[in-house]
Amino acid sequence: MKRSPAIALLLLLALPLSLRALRKKHGSLLRNRVFASQVLQGRFPYKPQARDPRPVHAPYPPSYGVVMAPLLLVPLPAARVLWVLFQVGMLGLMFGQLTQWYRRTHQGRAPPAWLPIVALLLVSRFFLRDTAGGGGNLVFATLVLSACLPLESGKEGRLFRGALLGLVLAAKPTPILFLPLLLLQGRGRAFVSAIGVALALHLSPMLFLGPSGWAQAYGHWLEGVLAYGSRADVFAQPSHGFPPFTWMHQSLPYMLARFLGTVPKEQILPSPLFFQGAGLSPSIIHWIYRLLALFLVGLTARRIGKQAMSGLQQRLHWLPAASALFALTLLLSPITWKAHHVALLPAFYYLAAQARDQRSLPLWIALALYFFVNDLLSQEILGKLGKNLMQSYYTVTLGALFVLWACLRSWGKNPGDPAGPTFPTKTEP
């Protein structure tokens, strides 16, 4: 992708997104500022709000307030605009990383100009949601992707890139599955730096809360995380101020509960197209989820481990590995909103490149179907009831399952060679 079209695309996005952010009255960025302010002022960050019985950010650790503290350096309107520009800049950085992967796997050829556009279109609905109120999903995904970059001799930067993953783990520990990837890449120093930075940031709230306040805050958060993640009935009211069930939850445990269990009366949608689940008990569904989660983790680990031990060049495999882990993380996380699926952008870049290289019509059809169902069929077209009905079908979750399967299935096919895989034998230092 040439620099001029890329810059033009980013500038085209920056202006309308900034204007939209200025009109926003609430959203993630405002809650991030409130949470950061509570931590920095030494207050217990999980107290109920004046207008809302729930805490500002119950699912996030106290260190999230330290990570988001820079948002307090400027007034709220300026923070909204600067964060949008930061999001767009991180999108540009992600495109640059993906371009680097394409060049290294296609004998130095530049990717076609339409490739990043197709990838962005496939996550457009989630991208717009993430940038609407100052979300951090695209930013965190870019940082994680940066930590997984292949390393050139003399340009390693291992400690710095590992620190990026550590920063994300301090904000939200869900990308923990990426830590073993660093070890499989033979990047022990990056692994250590990721752990060290995450640990330091998790300890940093002690500077503001004090030892006893830090222990109280982390004890409360850990209790809430364990209670939320271990509950069998996802429709039941959670404790510790964690978010209750809504149809916006798009992860594997919610999908299984919806199709295999019984949807409560208050969640049934008034539409003849809505159907009830199979009626299994929550405890049985919870065990099914555990077994399925173990199977998906084992399958992904076996595939990544097999490629890592094969002696093939890492530059051919870091993107499908990261793409599969992004999809797996979204599926297994106890809290996965639709906006979180913007992290699938690298996966769609990879799959679109594979569809082009392998001349795969079925893969193109699958990507087009994903775009139609999960991007085009929005609330503006279907209305609120129609949107909730589509969410009750868990098409976004099914899409993440498709991405995981497609990434693992296409792995091992040499990019740029429709005839099949013929990998070089020389390994990178």
C-alpha positions in Angstrom: 0.0 0.0 0.0 1.5 3.3 -1.1 2.0 6.1 1.4 -0.1 8.7 -0.3 -3.4 6.6 -0.4 -2.8 5.5 3.1 -2.3 9.0 4.4 -5.3 10.2 2.4 -7.5 7.4 3.9 -6.4 8.3 7.5 -7.0 12.0 7.0 -10.4 11.2 5.5 -11.3 9.3 8.6 -9.8 11.8 11.2 -12.0 14.8 10.5 -15.5 13.3 10.6 -14.5 11.0 13.6 -13.2 14.0 15.5 -16.4 16.0 14.9 -18.5 13.1 16.0 -16.4 12.7 19.1 -17.0 16.3 20.1 -20.7 15.8 20.0 -20.5 12.8 22.3 -21.7 13.4 25.9 -20.9 10.1 27.5 -18.9 7.0 26.3 -15.8 5.1 27.3 -13.4 8.0 27.3 -15.4 9.9 30.0 -15.6 6.8 32.1 -11.9 6.3 31.7 -11.2 9.8 32.9 -13.5 9.3 36.0 -11.8 5.9 36.8 -8.3 7.4 36.4 -9.2 10.4 38.5 -10.5 8.1 41.3 -7.3 6.1 41.4 -5.0 9.1 41.2 -6.8 10.8 44.0 -6.5 7.8 46.2 -10.2 6.9 46.3 -11.6 3.4 46.1 -12.4 3.1 42.4 -15.3 0.6 42.6 -17.8 2.7 44.6 -21.3 3.0 43.0 -21.8 6.2 41.1 -24.3 8.9 42.1 -26.6 8.3 39.1 -25.7 4.6 38.6 -25.6 1.9 41.2 -22.7 0.2 39.3 -19.1 1.3 39.5 -17.5 3.1 36.6 -15.3 0.2 35.4 -15.9 -2.9 37.5 -14.3 -5.3 35.0 -11.0 -3.4 34.9 -8.1 -3.6 37.4 -7.0 -0.5 39.3 -3.9 -0.3 37.0 -6.3 0.6 34.2 -6.6 4.0 35.9 -2.9 4.5 35.7 -2.7 3.5 32.1 -5.5 6.0 31.2 -4.2 8.8 33.4 -2.8 10.8 30.5 -6.4 11.5 29.4 -6.6 13.9 32.4 -3.9 16.2 31.2 -6.2 18.2 28.9 -9.9 19.2 29.1 -12.5 16.7 28.0 -13.2 18.1 24.5 -9.5 18.2 23.7 -9.1 14.7 25.1 -11.8 13.4 22.8 -10.2 14.9 19.7 -6.7 13.8 20.7 -7.9 10.3 21.4 -9.6 10.0 18.0 -6.4 11.2 16.3 -4.4 8.7 18.4 -6.9 5.9 17.3 -6.4 6.9 13.6 -2.7 7.0 14.1 -2.7 3.5 15.6 -4.8 2.4 12.7 -2.1 3.8 10.4 0.6 1.9 12.5 -1.4 -1.3 12.1 -1.6 -0.9 8.4 2.1 -0.3 8.3 2.8 -3.5 10.2 0.5 -5.4 7.9 2.2 -3.9 4.9 5.6 -5.0 6.3 4.2 -8.6 6.6 2.9 -8.6 3.1 6.2 -7.4 1.6 8.2 -9.9 3.5 6.0 -12.8 2.4 5.5 -11.7 -1.2 9.1 -11.2 -2.3 9.1 -7.5 -1.6 6.0 -6.7 -3.6 3.7 -4.0 -2.2 0.2 -5.0 -1.2 -2.7 -3.9 -3.5 -4.2 -0.6 -2.4 -7.6 -2.2 -1.9 -6.4 -4.8 0.7 -6.4 -2.6 3.8 -9.6 -1.0 2.7 -11.3 -4.5 2.5 -9.9 -5.3 5.9 -11.3 -2.1 7.4 -14.7 -2.6 5.7 -15.0 -6.0 7.3 -14.6 -4.4 10.8 -16.2 -1.1 9.9 -19.2 -1.5 12.2 -16.9 -2.3 15.1 -14.4 0.4 14.2 -17.2 3.1 14.2 -18.4 1.9 17.6 -14.9 1.9 19.1 -14.2 5.4 17.9 -17.6 6.8 18.8 -17.0 7.2 22.5 -13.3 6.8 22.9 -12.8 3.1 23.1 -9.4 1.5 23.4 -9.9 -1.8 21.5 -8.2 -0.7 18.3 -5.3 0.8 20.3 -4.8 -2.2 22.4 -5.0 -4.6 19.4 -2.3 -2.5 17.6 0.0 -2.6 20.7 -0.4 -6.4 21.0 0.2 -6.8 17.2 3.4 -4.7 17.6 4.6 -7.1 20.3 4.2 -10.0 17.9 6.2 -8.5 15.0 9.0 -10.7 13.6 12.4 -9.4 14.3 15.1 -8.4 11.8 18.8 -8.9 12.7 20.1 -5.7 14.2 16.6 -4.2 14.6 15.3 -6.3 17.4 13.9 -3.9 20.0 12.8 -6.9 21.9 12.4 -5.3 25.3 10.4 -2.4 23.9 8.0 -4.6 22.0 7.5 -6.9 24.9 6.7 -3.8 27.1 3.9 -3.0 24.7 2.2 -6.3 25.5 2.8 -5.6 29.2 1.1 -2.3 28.9 -2.0 -3.9 27.5 -1.9 -6.7 30.1 -2.0 -4.0 32.8 -5.1 -2.4 31.3 -7.0 -5.6 30.5 -5.5 -9.1 31.1 -7.5 -10.8 28.4 -4.5 -10.9 25.9 -2.6 -13.2 28.2 -2.7 -15.9 25.5 -0.1 -13.9 23.5 2.6 -14.4 26.1 3.3 -18.1 25.1 3.6 -16.8 21.5 6.6 -14.8 22.5 8.3 -17.9 23.9 7.5 -19.9 20.8 9.1 -17.2 18.8 12.3 -17.6 20.9 11.9 -14.1 22.3 12.6 -14.7 26.0 13.6 -11.1 26.7 10.3 -9.8 25.2 8.4 -12.2 27.4 10.3 -11.1 30.5 9.8 -7.4 29.7 6.1 -8.0 29.1 5.7 -9.6 32.5 7.9 -7.0 34.2 6.0 -4.0 32.8 2.6 -5.6 33.5 3.7 -6.3 37.1 5.1 -2.8 37.6 1.9 -1.2 36.4 -0.3 -3.5 38.5 1.7 -2.4 41.5 1.7 1.3 40.6 -1.8 2.1 42.0 -0.2 1.5 45.4 1.5 4.9 45.0 -1.9 6.6 45.2 -4.1 4.1 47.1 -1.5 3.1 49.7 -0.8 -0.6 50.5 -4.1 -1.2 52.3 -6.1 0.6 49.7 -4.3 -1.3 46.9 -5.0 -4.6 48.6 -8.7 -3.7 49.1 -9.1 -2.5 45.4 -7.4 -5.6 43.9 -9.1 -7.9 46.3 -12.5 -6.5 45.2 -11.6 -6.7 41.6 -10.3 -10.3 41.7 -13.4 -11.4 43.6 -15.6 -9.9 40.9 -13.5 -11.4 38.1 -13.6 -14.9 39.6 -17.3 -14.7 40.4 -18.2 -13.4 36.9 -16.0 -15.8 35.1 -17.1 -18.9 37.1 -20.9 -18.3 37.1 -22.9 -21.0 35.3 -25.9 -18.9 34.4 -24.9 -15.9 32.3 -28.5 -14.6 32.4 -28.3 -14.2 36.2 -27.6 -10.8 37.8 -23.8 -10.6 38.4 -22.2 -9.4 41.6 -19.5 -6.7 42.2 -21.2 -4.3 39.7 -20.2 -6.3 36.7 -22.3 -5.7 33.5 -25.5 -7.8 33.3 -26.7 -9.7 30.3 -27.5 -7.9 27.2 -27.6 -9.1 23.6 -24.5 -7.1 22.9 -22.4 -9.7 24.7 -20.9 -11.6 21.7 -18.7 -14.4 23.1 -18.8 -18.2 23.3 -20.4 -18.6 26.8 -23.2 -16.3 25.9 -23.9 -17.9 22.5 -24.0 -21.4 24.1 -26.3 -20.2 26.8 -28.6 -18.6 24.3 -28.9 -21.6 21.9 -28.6 -24.5 24.4 -30.3 -23.0 27.5 -33.5 -21.1 28.2 -33.8 -17.4 27.5 -35.5 -15.6 30.5 -38.8 -14.1 29.8 -37.5 -10.5 30.3 -34.9 -11.1 27.5 -37.3 -12.6 24.9 -37.6 -10.4 21.9 -41.2 -9.6 20.6 -40.6 -10.9 17.1 -41.9 -14.1 15.4 -38.3 -14.6 14.2 -37.1 -15.1 17.7 -36.8 -18.6 19.0 -36.2 -20.2 22.4 -33.1 -22.2 23.3 -32.9 -26.0 23.7 -33.6 -25.8 27.5 -30.5 -27.4 29.0 -29.6 -26.5 32.5 -27.0 -23.7 33.1 -24.6 -26.2 34.9 -24.6 -28.6 31.8 -24.0 -25.6 29.5 -21.2 -24.4 31.6 -19.5 -27.8 31.4 -20.0 -27.8 27.6 -18.4 -24.4 27.4 -15.4 -25.5 29.5 -14.8 -28.6 27.2 -15.3 -26.5 24.1 -12.9 -23.8 25.4 -10.3 -26.5 26.2 -10.7 -27.9 22.7 -10.3 -24.6 21.0 -7.2 -23.6 23.1 -5.7 -27.1 22.5 -6.3 -26.9 18.8 -4.8 -23.4 18.5 -1.8 -24.3 20.7 -1.1 -27.4 18.7 -1.3 -25.6 15.4 0.9 -22.7 16.5 3.4 -25.0 18.3 3.6 -27.3 15.2 4.5 -24.4 13.0 7.0 -22.9 15.6 8.8 -26.2 15.8 8.9 -26.8 12.1 11.9 -24.5 11.6 10.0 -22.4 9.0 10.6 -18.7 8.9 8.8 -16.8 11.5 7.9 -14.0 9.1 5.5 -16.4 7.3 3.6 -17.3 10.5 3.4 -14.4 12.9 0.3 -12.9 11.4 -1.9 -16.0 11.2 -0.8 -16.9 14.7 -1.7 -13.5 16.1 -4.9 -13.5 14.1 -6.0 -16.8 15.5 -5.2 -15.6 19.0 -7.2 -12.5 18.6 -10.2 -14.5 17.5 -9.7 -17.1 20.3 -9.4 -14.3 22.9 -12.7 -12.7 21.8 -14.5 -16.1 21.9 -13.3 -17.0 25.4 -13.4 -13.7 27.2 -16.3 -13.4 29.7 -16.9 -9.9 28.4 -16.8 -9.3 24.7 -18.8 -6.5 23.3 -19.3 -6.1 19.5 -16.8 -3.2 19.4 -14.1 -5.6 20.7 -14.2 -7.4 17.4 -12.3 -4.5 15.7 -9.3 -6.6 16.9 -10.1 -8.9 14.0 -8.8 -6.4 11.4 -5.4 -8.1 11.1 -7.1 -11.4 10.6 -9.3 -10.1 7.8 -6.2 -8.5 6.2 -4.5 -11.9 6.3 -7.6 -13.8 5.0 -8.2 -11.3 2.2 -4.6 -11.7 1.1 -5.0 -15.5 1.3 -8.2 -15.4 -0.8 -6.3 -13.4 -3.4 -3.2 -15.5 -3.4 -5.0 -18.8 -3.5 -7.8 -17.6 -5.8 -10.3 -19.0 -3.3 -13.8 -18.1 -4.3 -15.4 -19.9 -1.2 -13.2 -17.7 1.1 -14.3 -14.5 -0.8 -17.9 -15.6 -0.5 -17.5 -16.2 3.2 -15.9 -12.7 3.7 -18.7 -11.1 1.7 -21.3 -12.9 3.8 -19.6 -11.8 7.0 -19.6 -8.1 5.7 -23.3 -8.3 4.8 -24.5 -9.8 8.0 -22.2 -8.2 10.6 -21.5 -4.8 9.0 -24.3 -3.8 6.6 -27.2 -5.1 8.6 -27.0 -2.3 11.2 -29.6 -0.6 13.4 -29.9 2.1 10.8 -31.3 -0.5 8.4 -33.0 -3.0 10.7 -34.2 -0.8 13.6 -33.5 -1.5 17.2 -35.6 -4.6 17.4 -34.0 -6.0 14.2 -30.5 -5.2 15.6 -31.2 -7.1 18.8 -32.7 -9.9 16.8 -29.5 -10.3 14.8 -27.5 -10.1 18.0 -29.6 -12.9 19.4 -28.5 -15.1 16.5 -24.9 -14.4 17.6 -23.7 -13.8 14.1 -20.7 -11.8 15.4 -19.6 -14.7 17.6 -20.1 -17.2 14.8 -18.0 -14.9 12.7 -15.2 -15.0 15.2 -15.4 -18.8 15.1 -15.1 -18.7 11.3 -12.1 -16.4 11.5 -10.4 -18.8 14.0 -11.1 -21.8 11.8 -10.1 -20.0 8.6 -6.8 -18.8 10.0 -5.8 -22.2 11.3 -7.0 -24.0 8.1 -5.1 -21.7 5.7 -1.9 -21.7 7.8 1.0 -23.4 6.0 0.0 -22.2 2.6 2.8 -20.0 1.3 1.6 -16.4 0.7 1.8 -15.3 -2.9 2.1 -18.8 -4.3 -1.2 -20.3 -5.4 0.5 -23.6 -6.3 1.1 -24.5 -2.7 3.7 -24.1 0.1 7.4 -24.1 -0.7 9.0 -22.6 2.3 12.6 -21.5 2.5 14.8 -23.4 5.0 16.9 -20.6 6.2 15.7 -19.3 9.6 15.9 -15.7 10.9 18.4 -14.9 13.6 
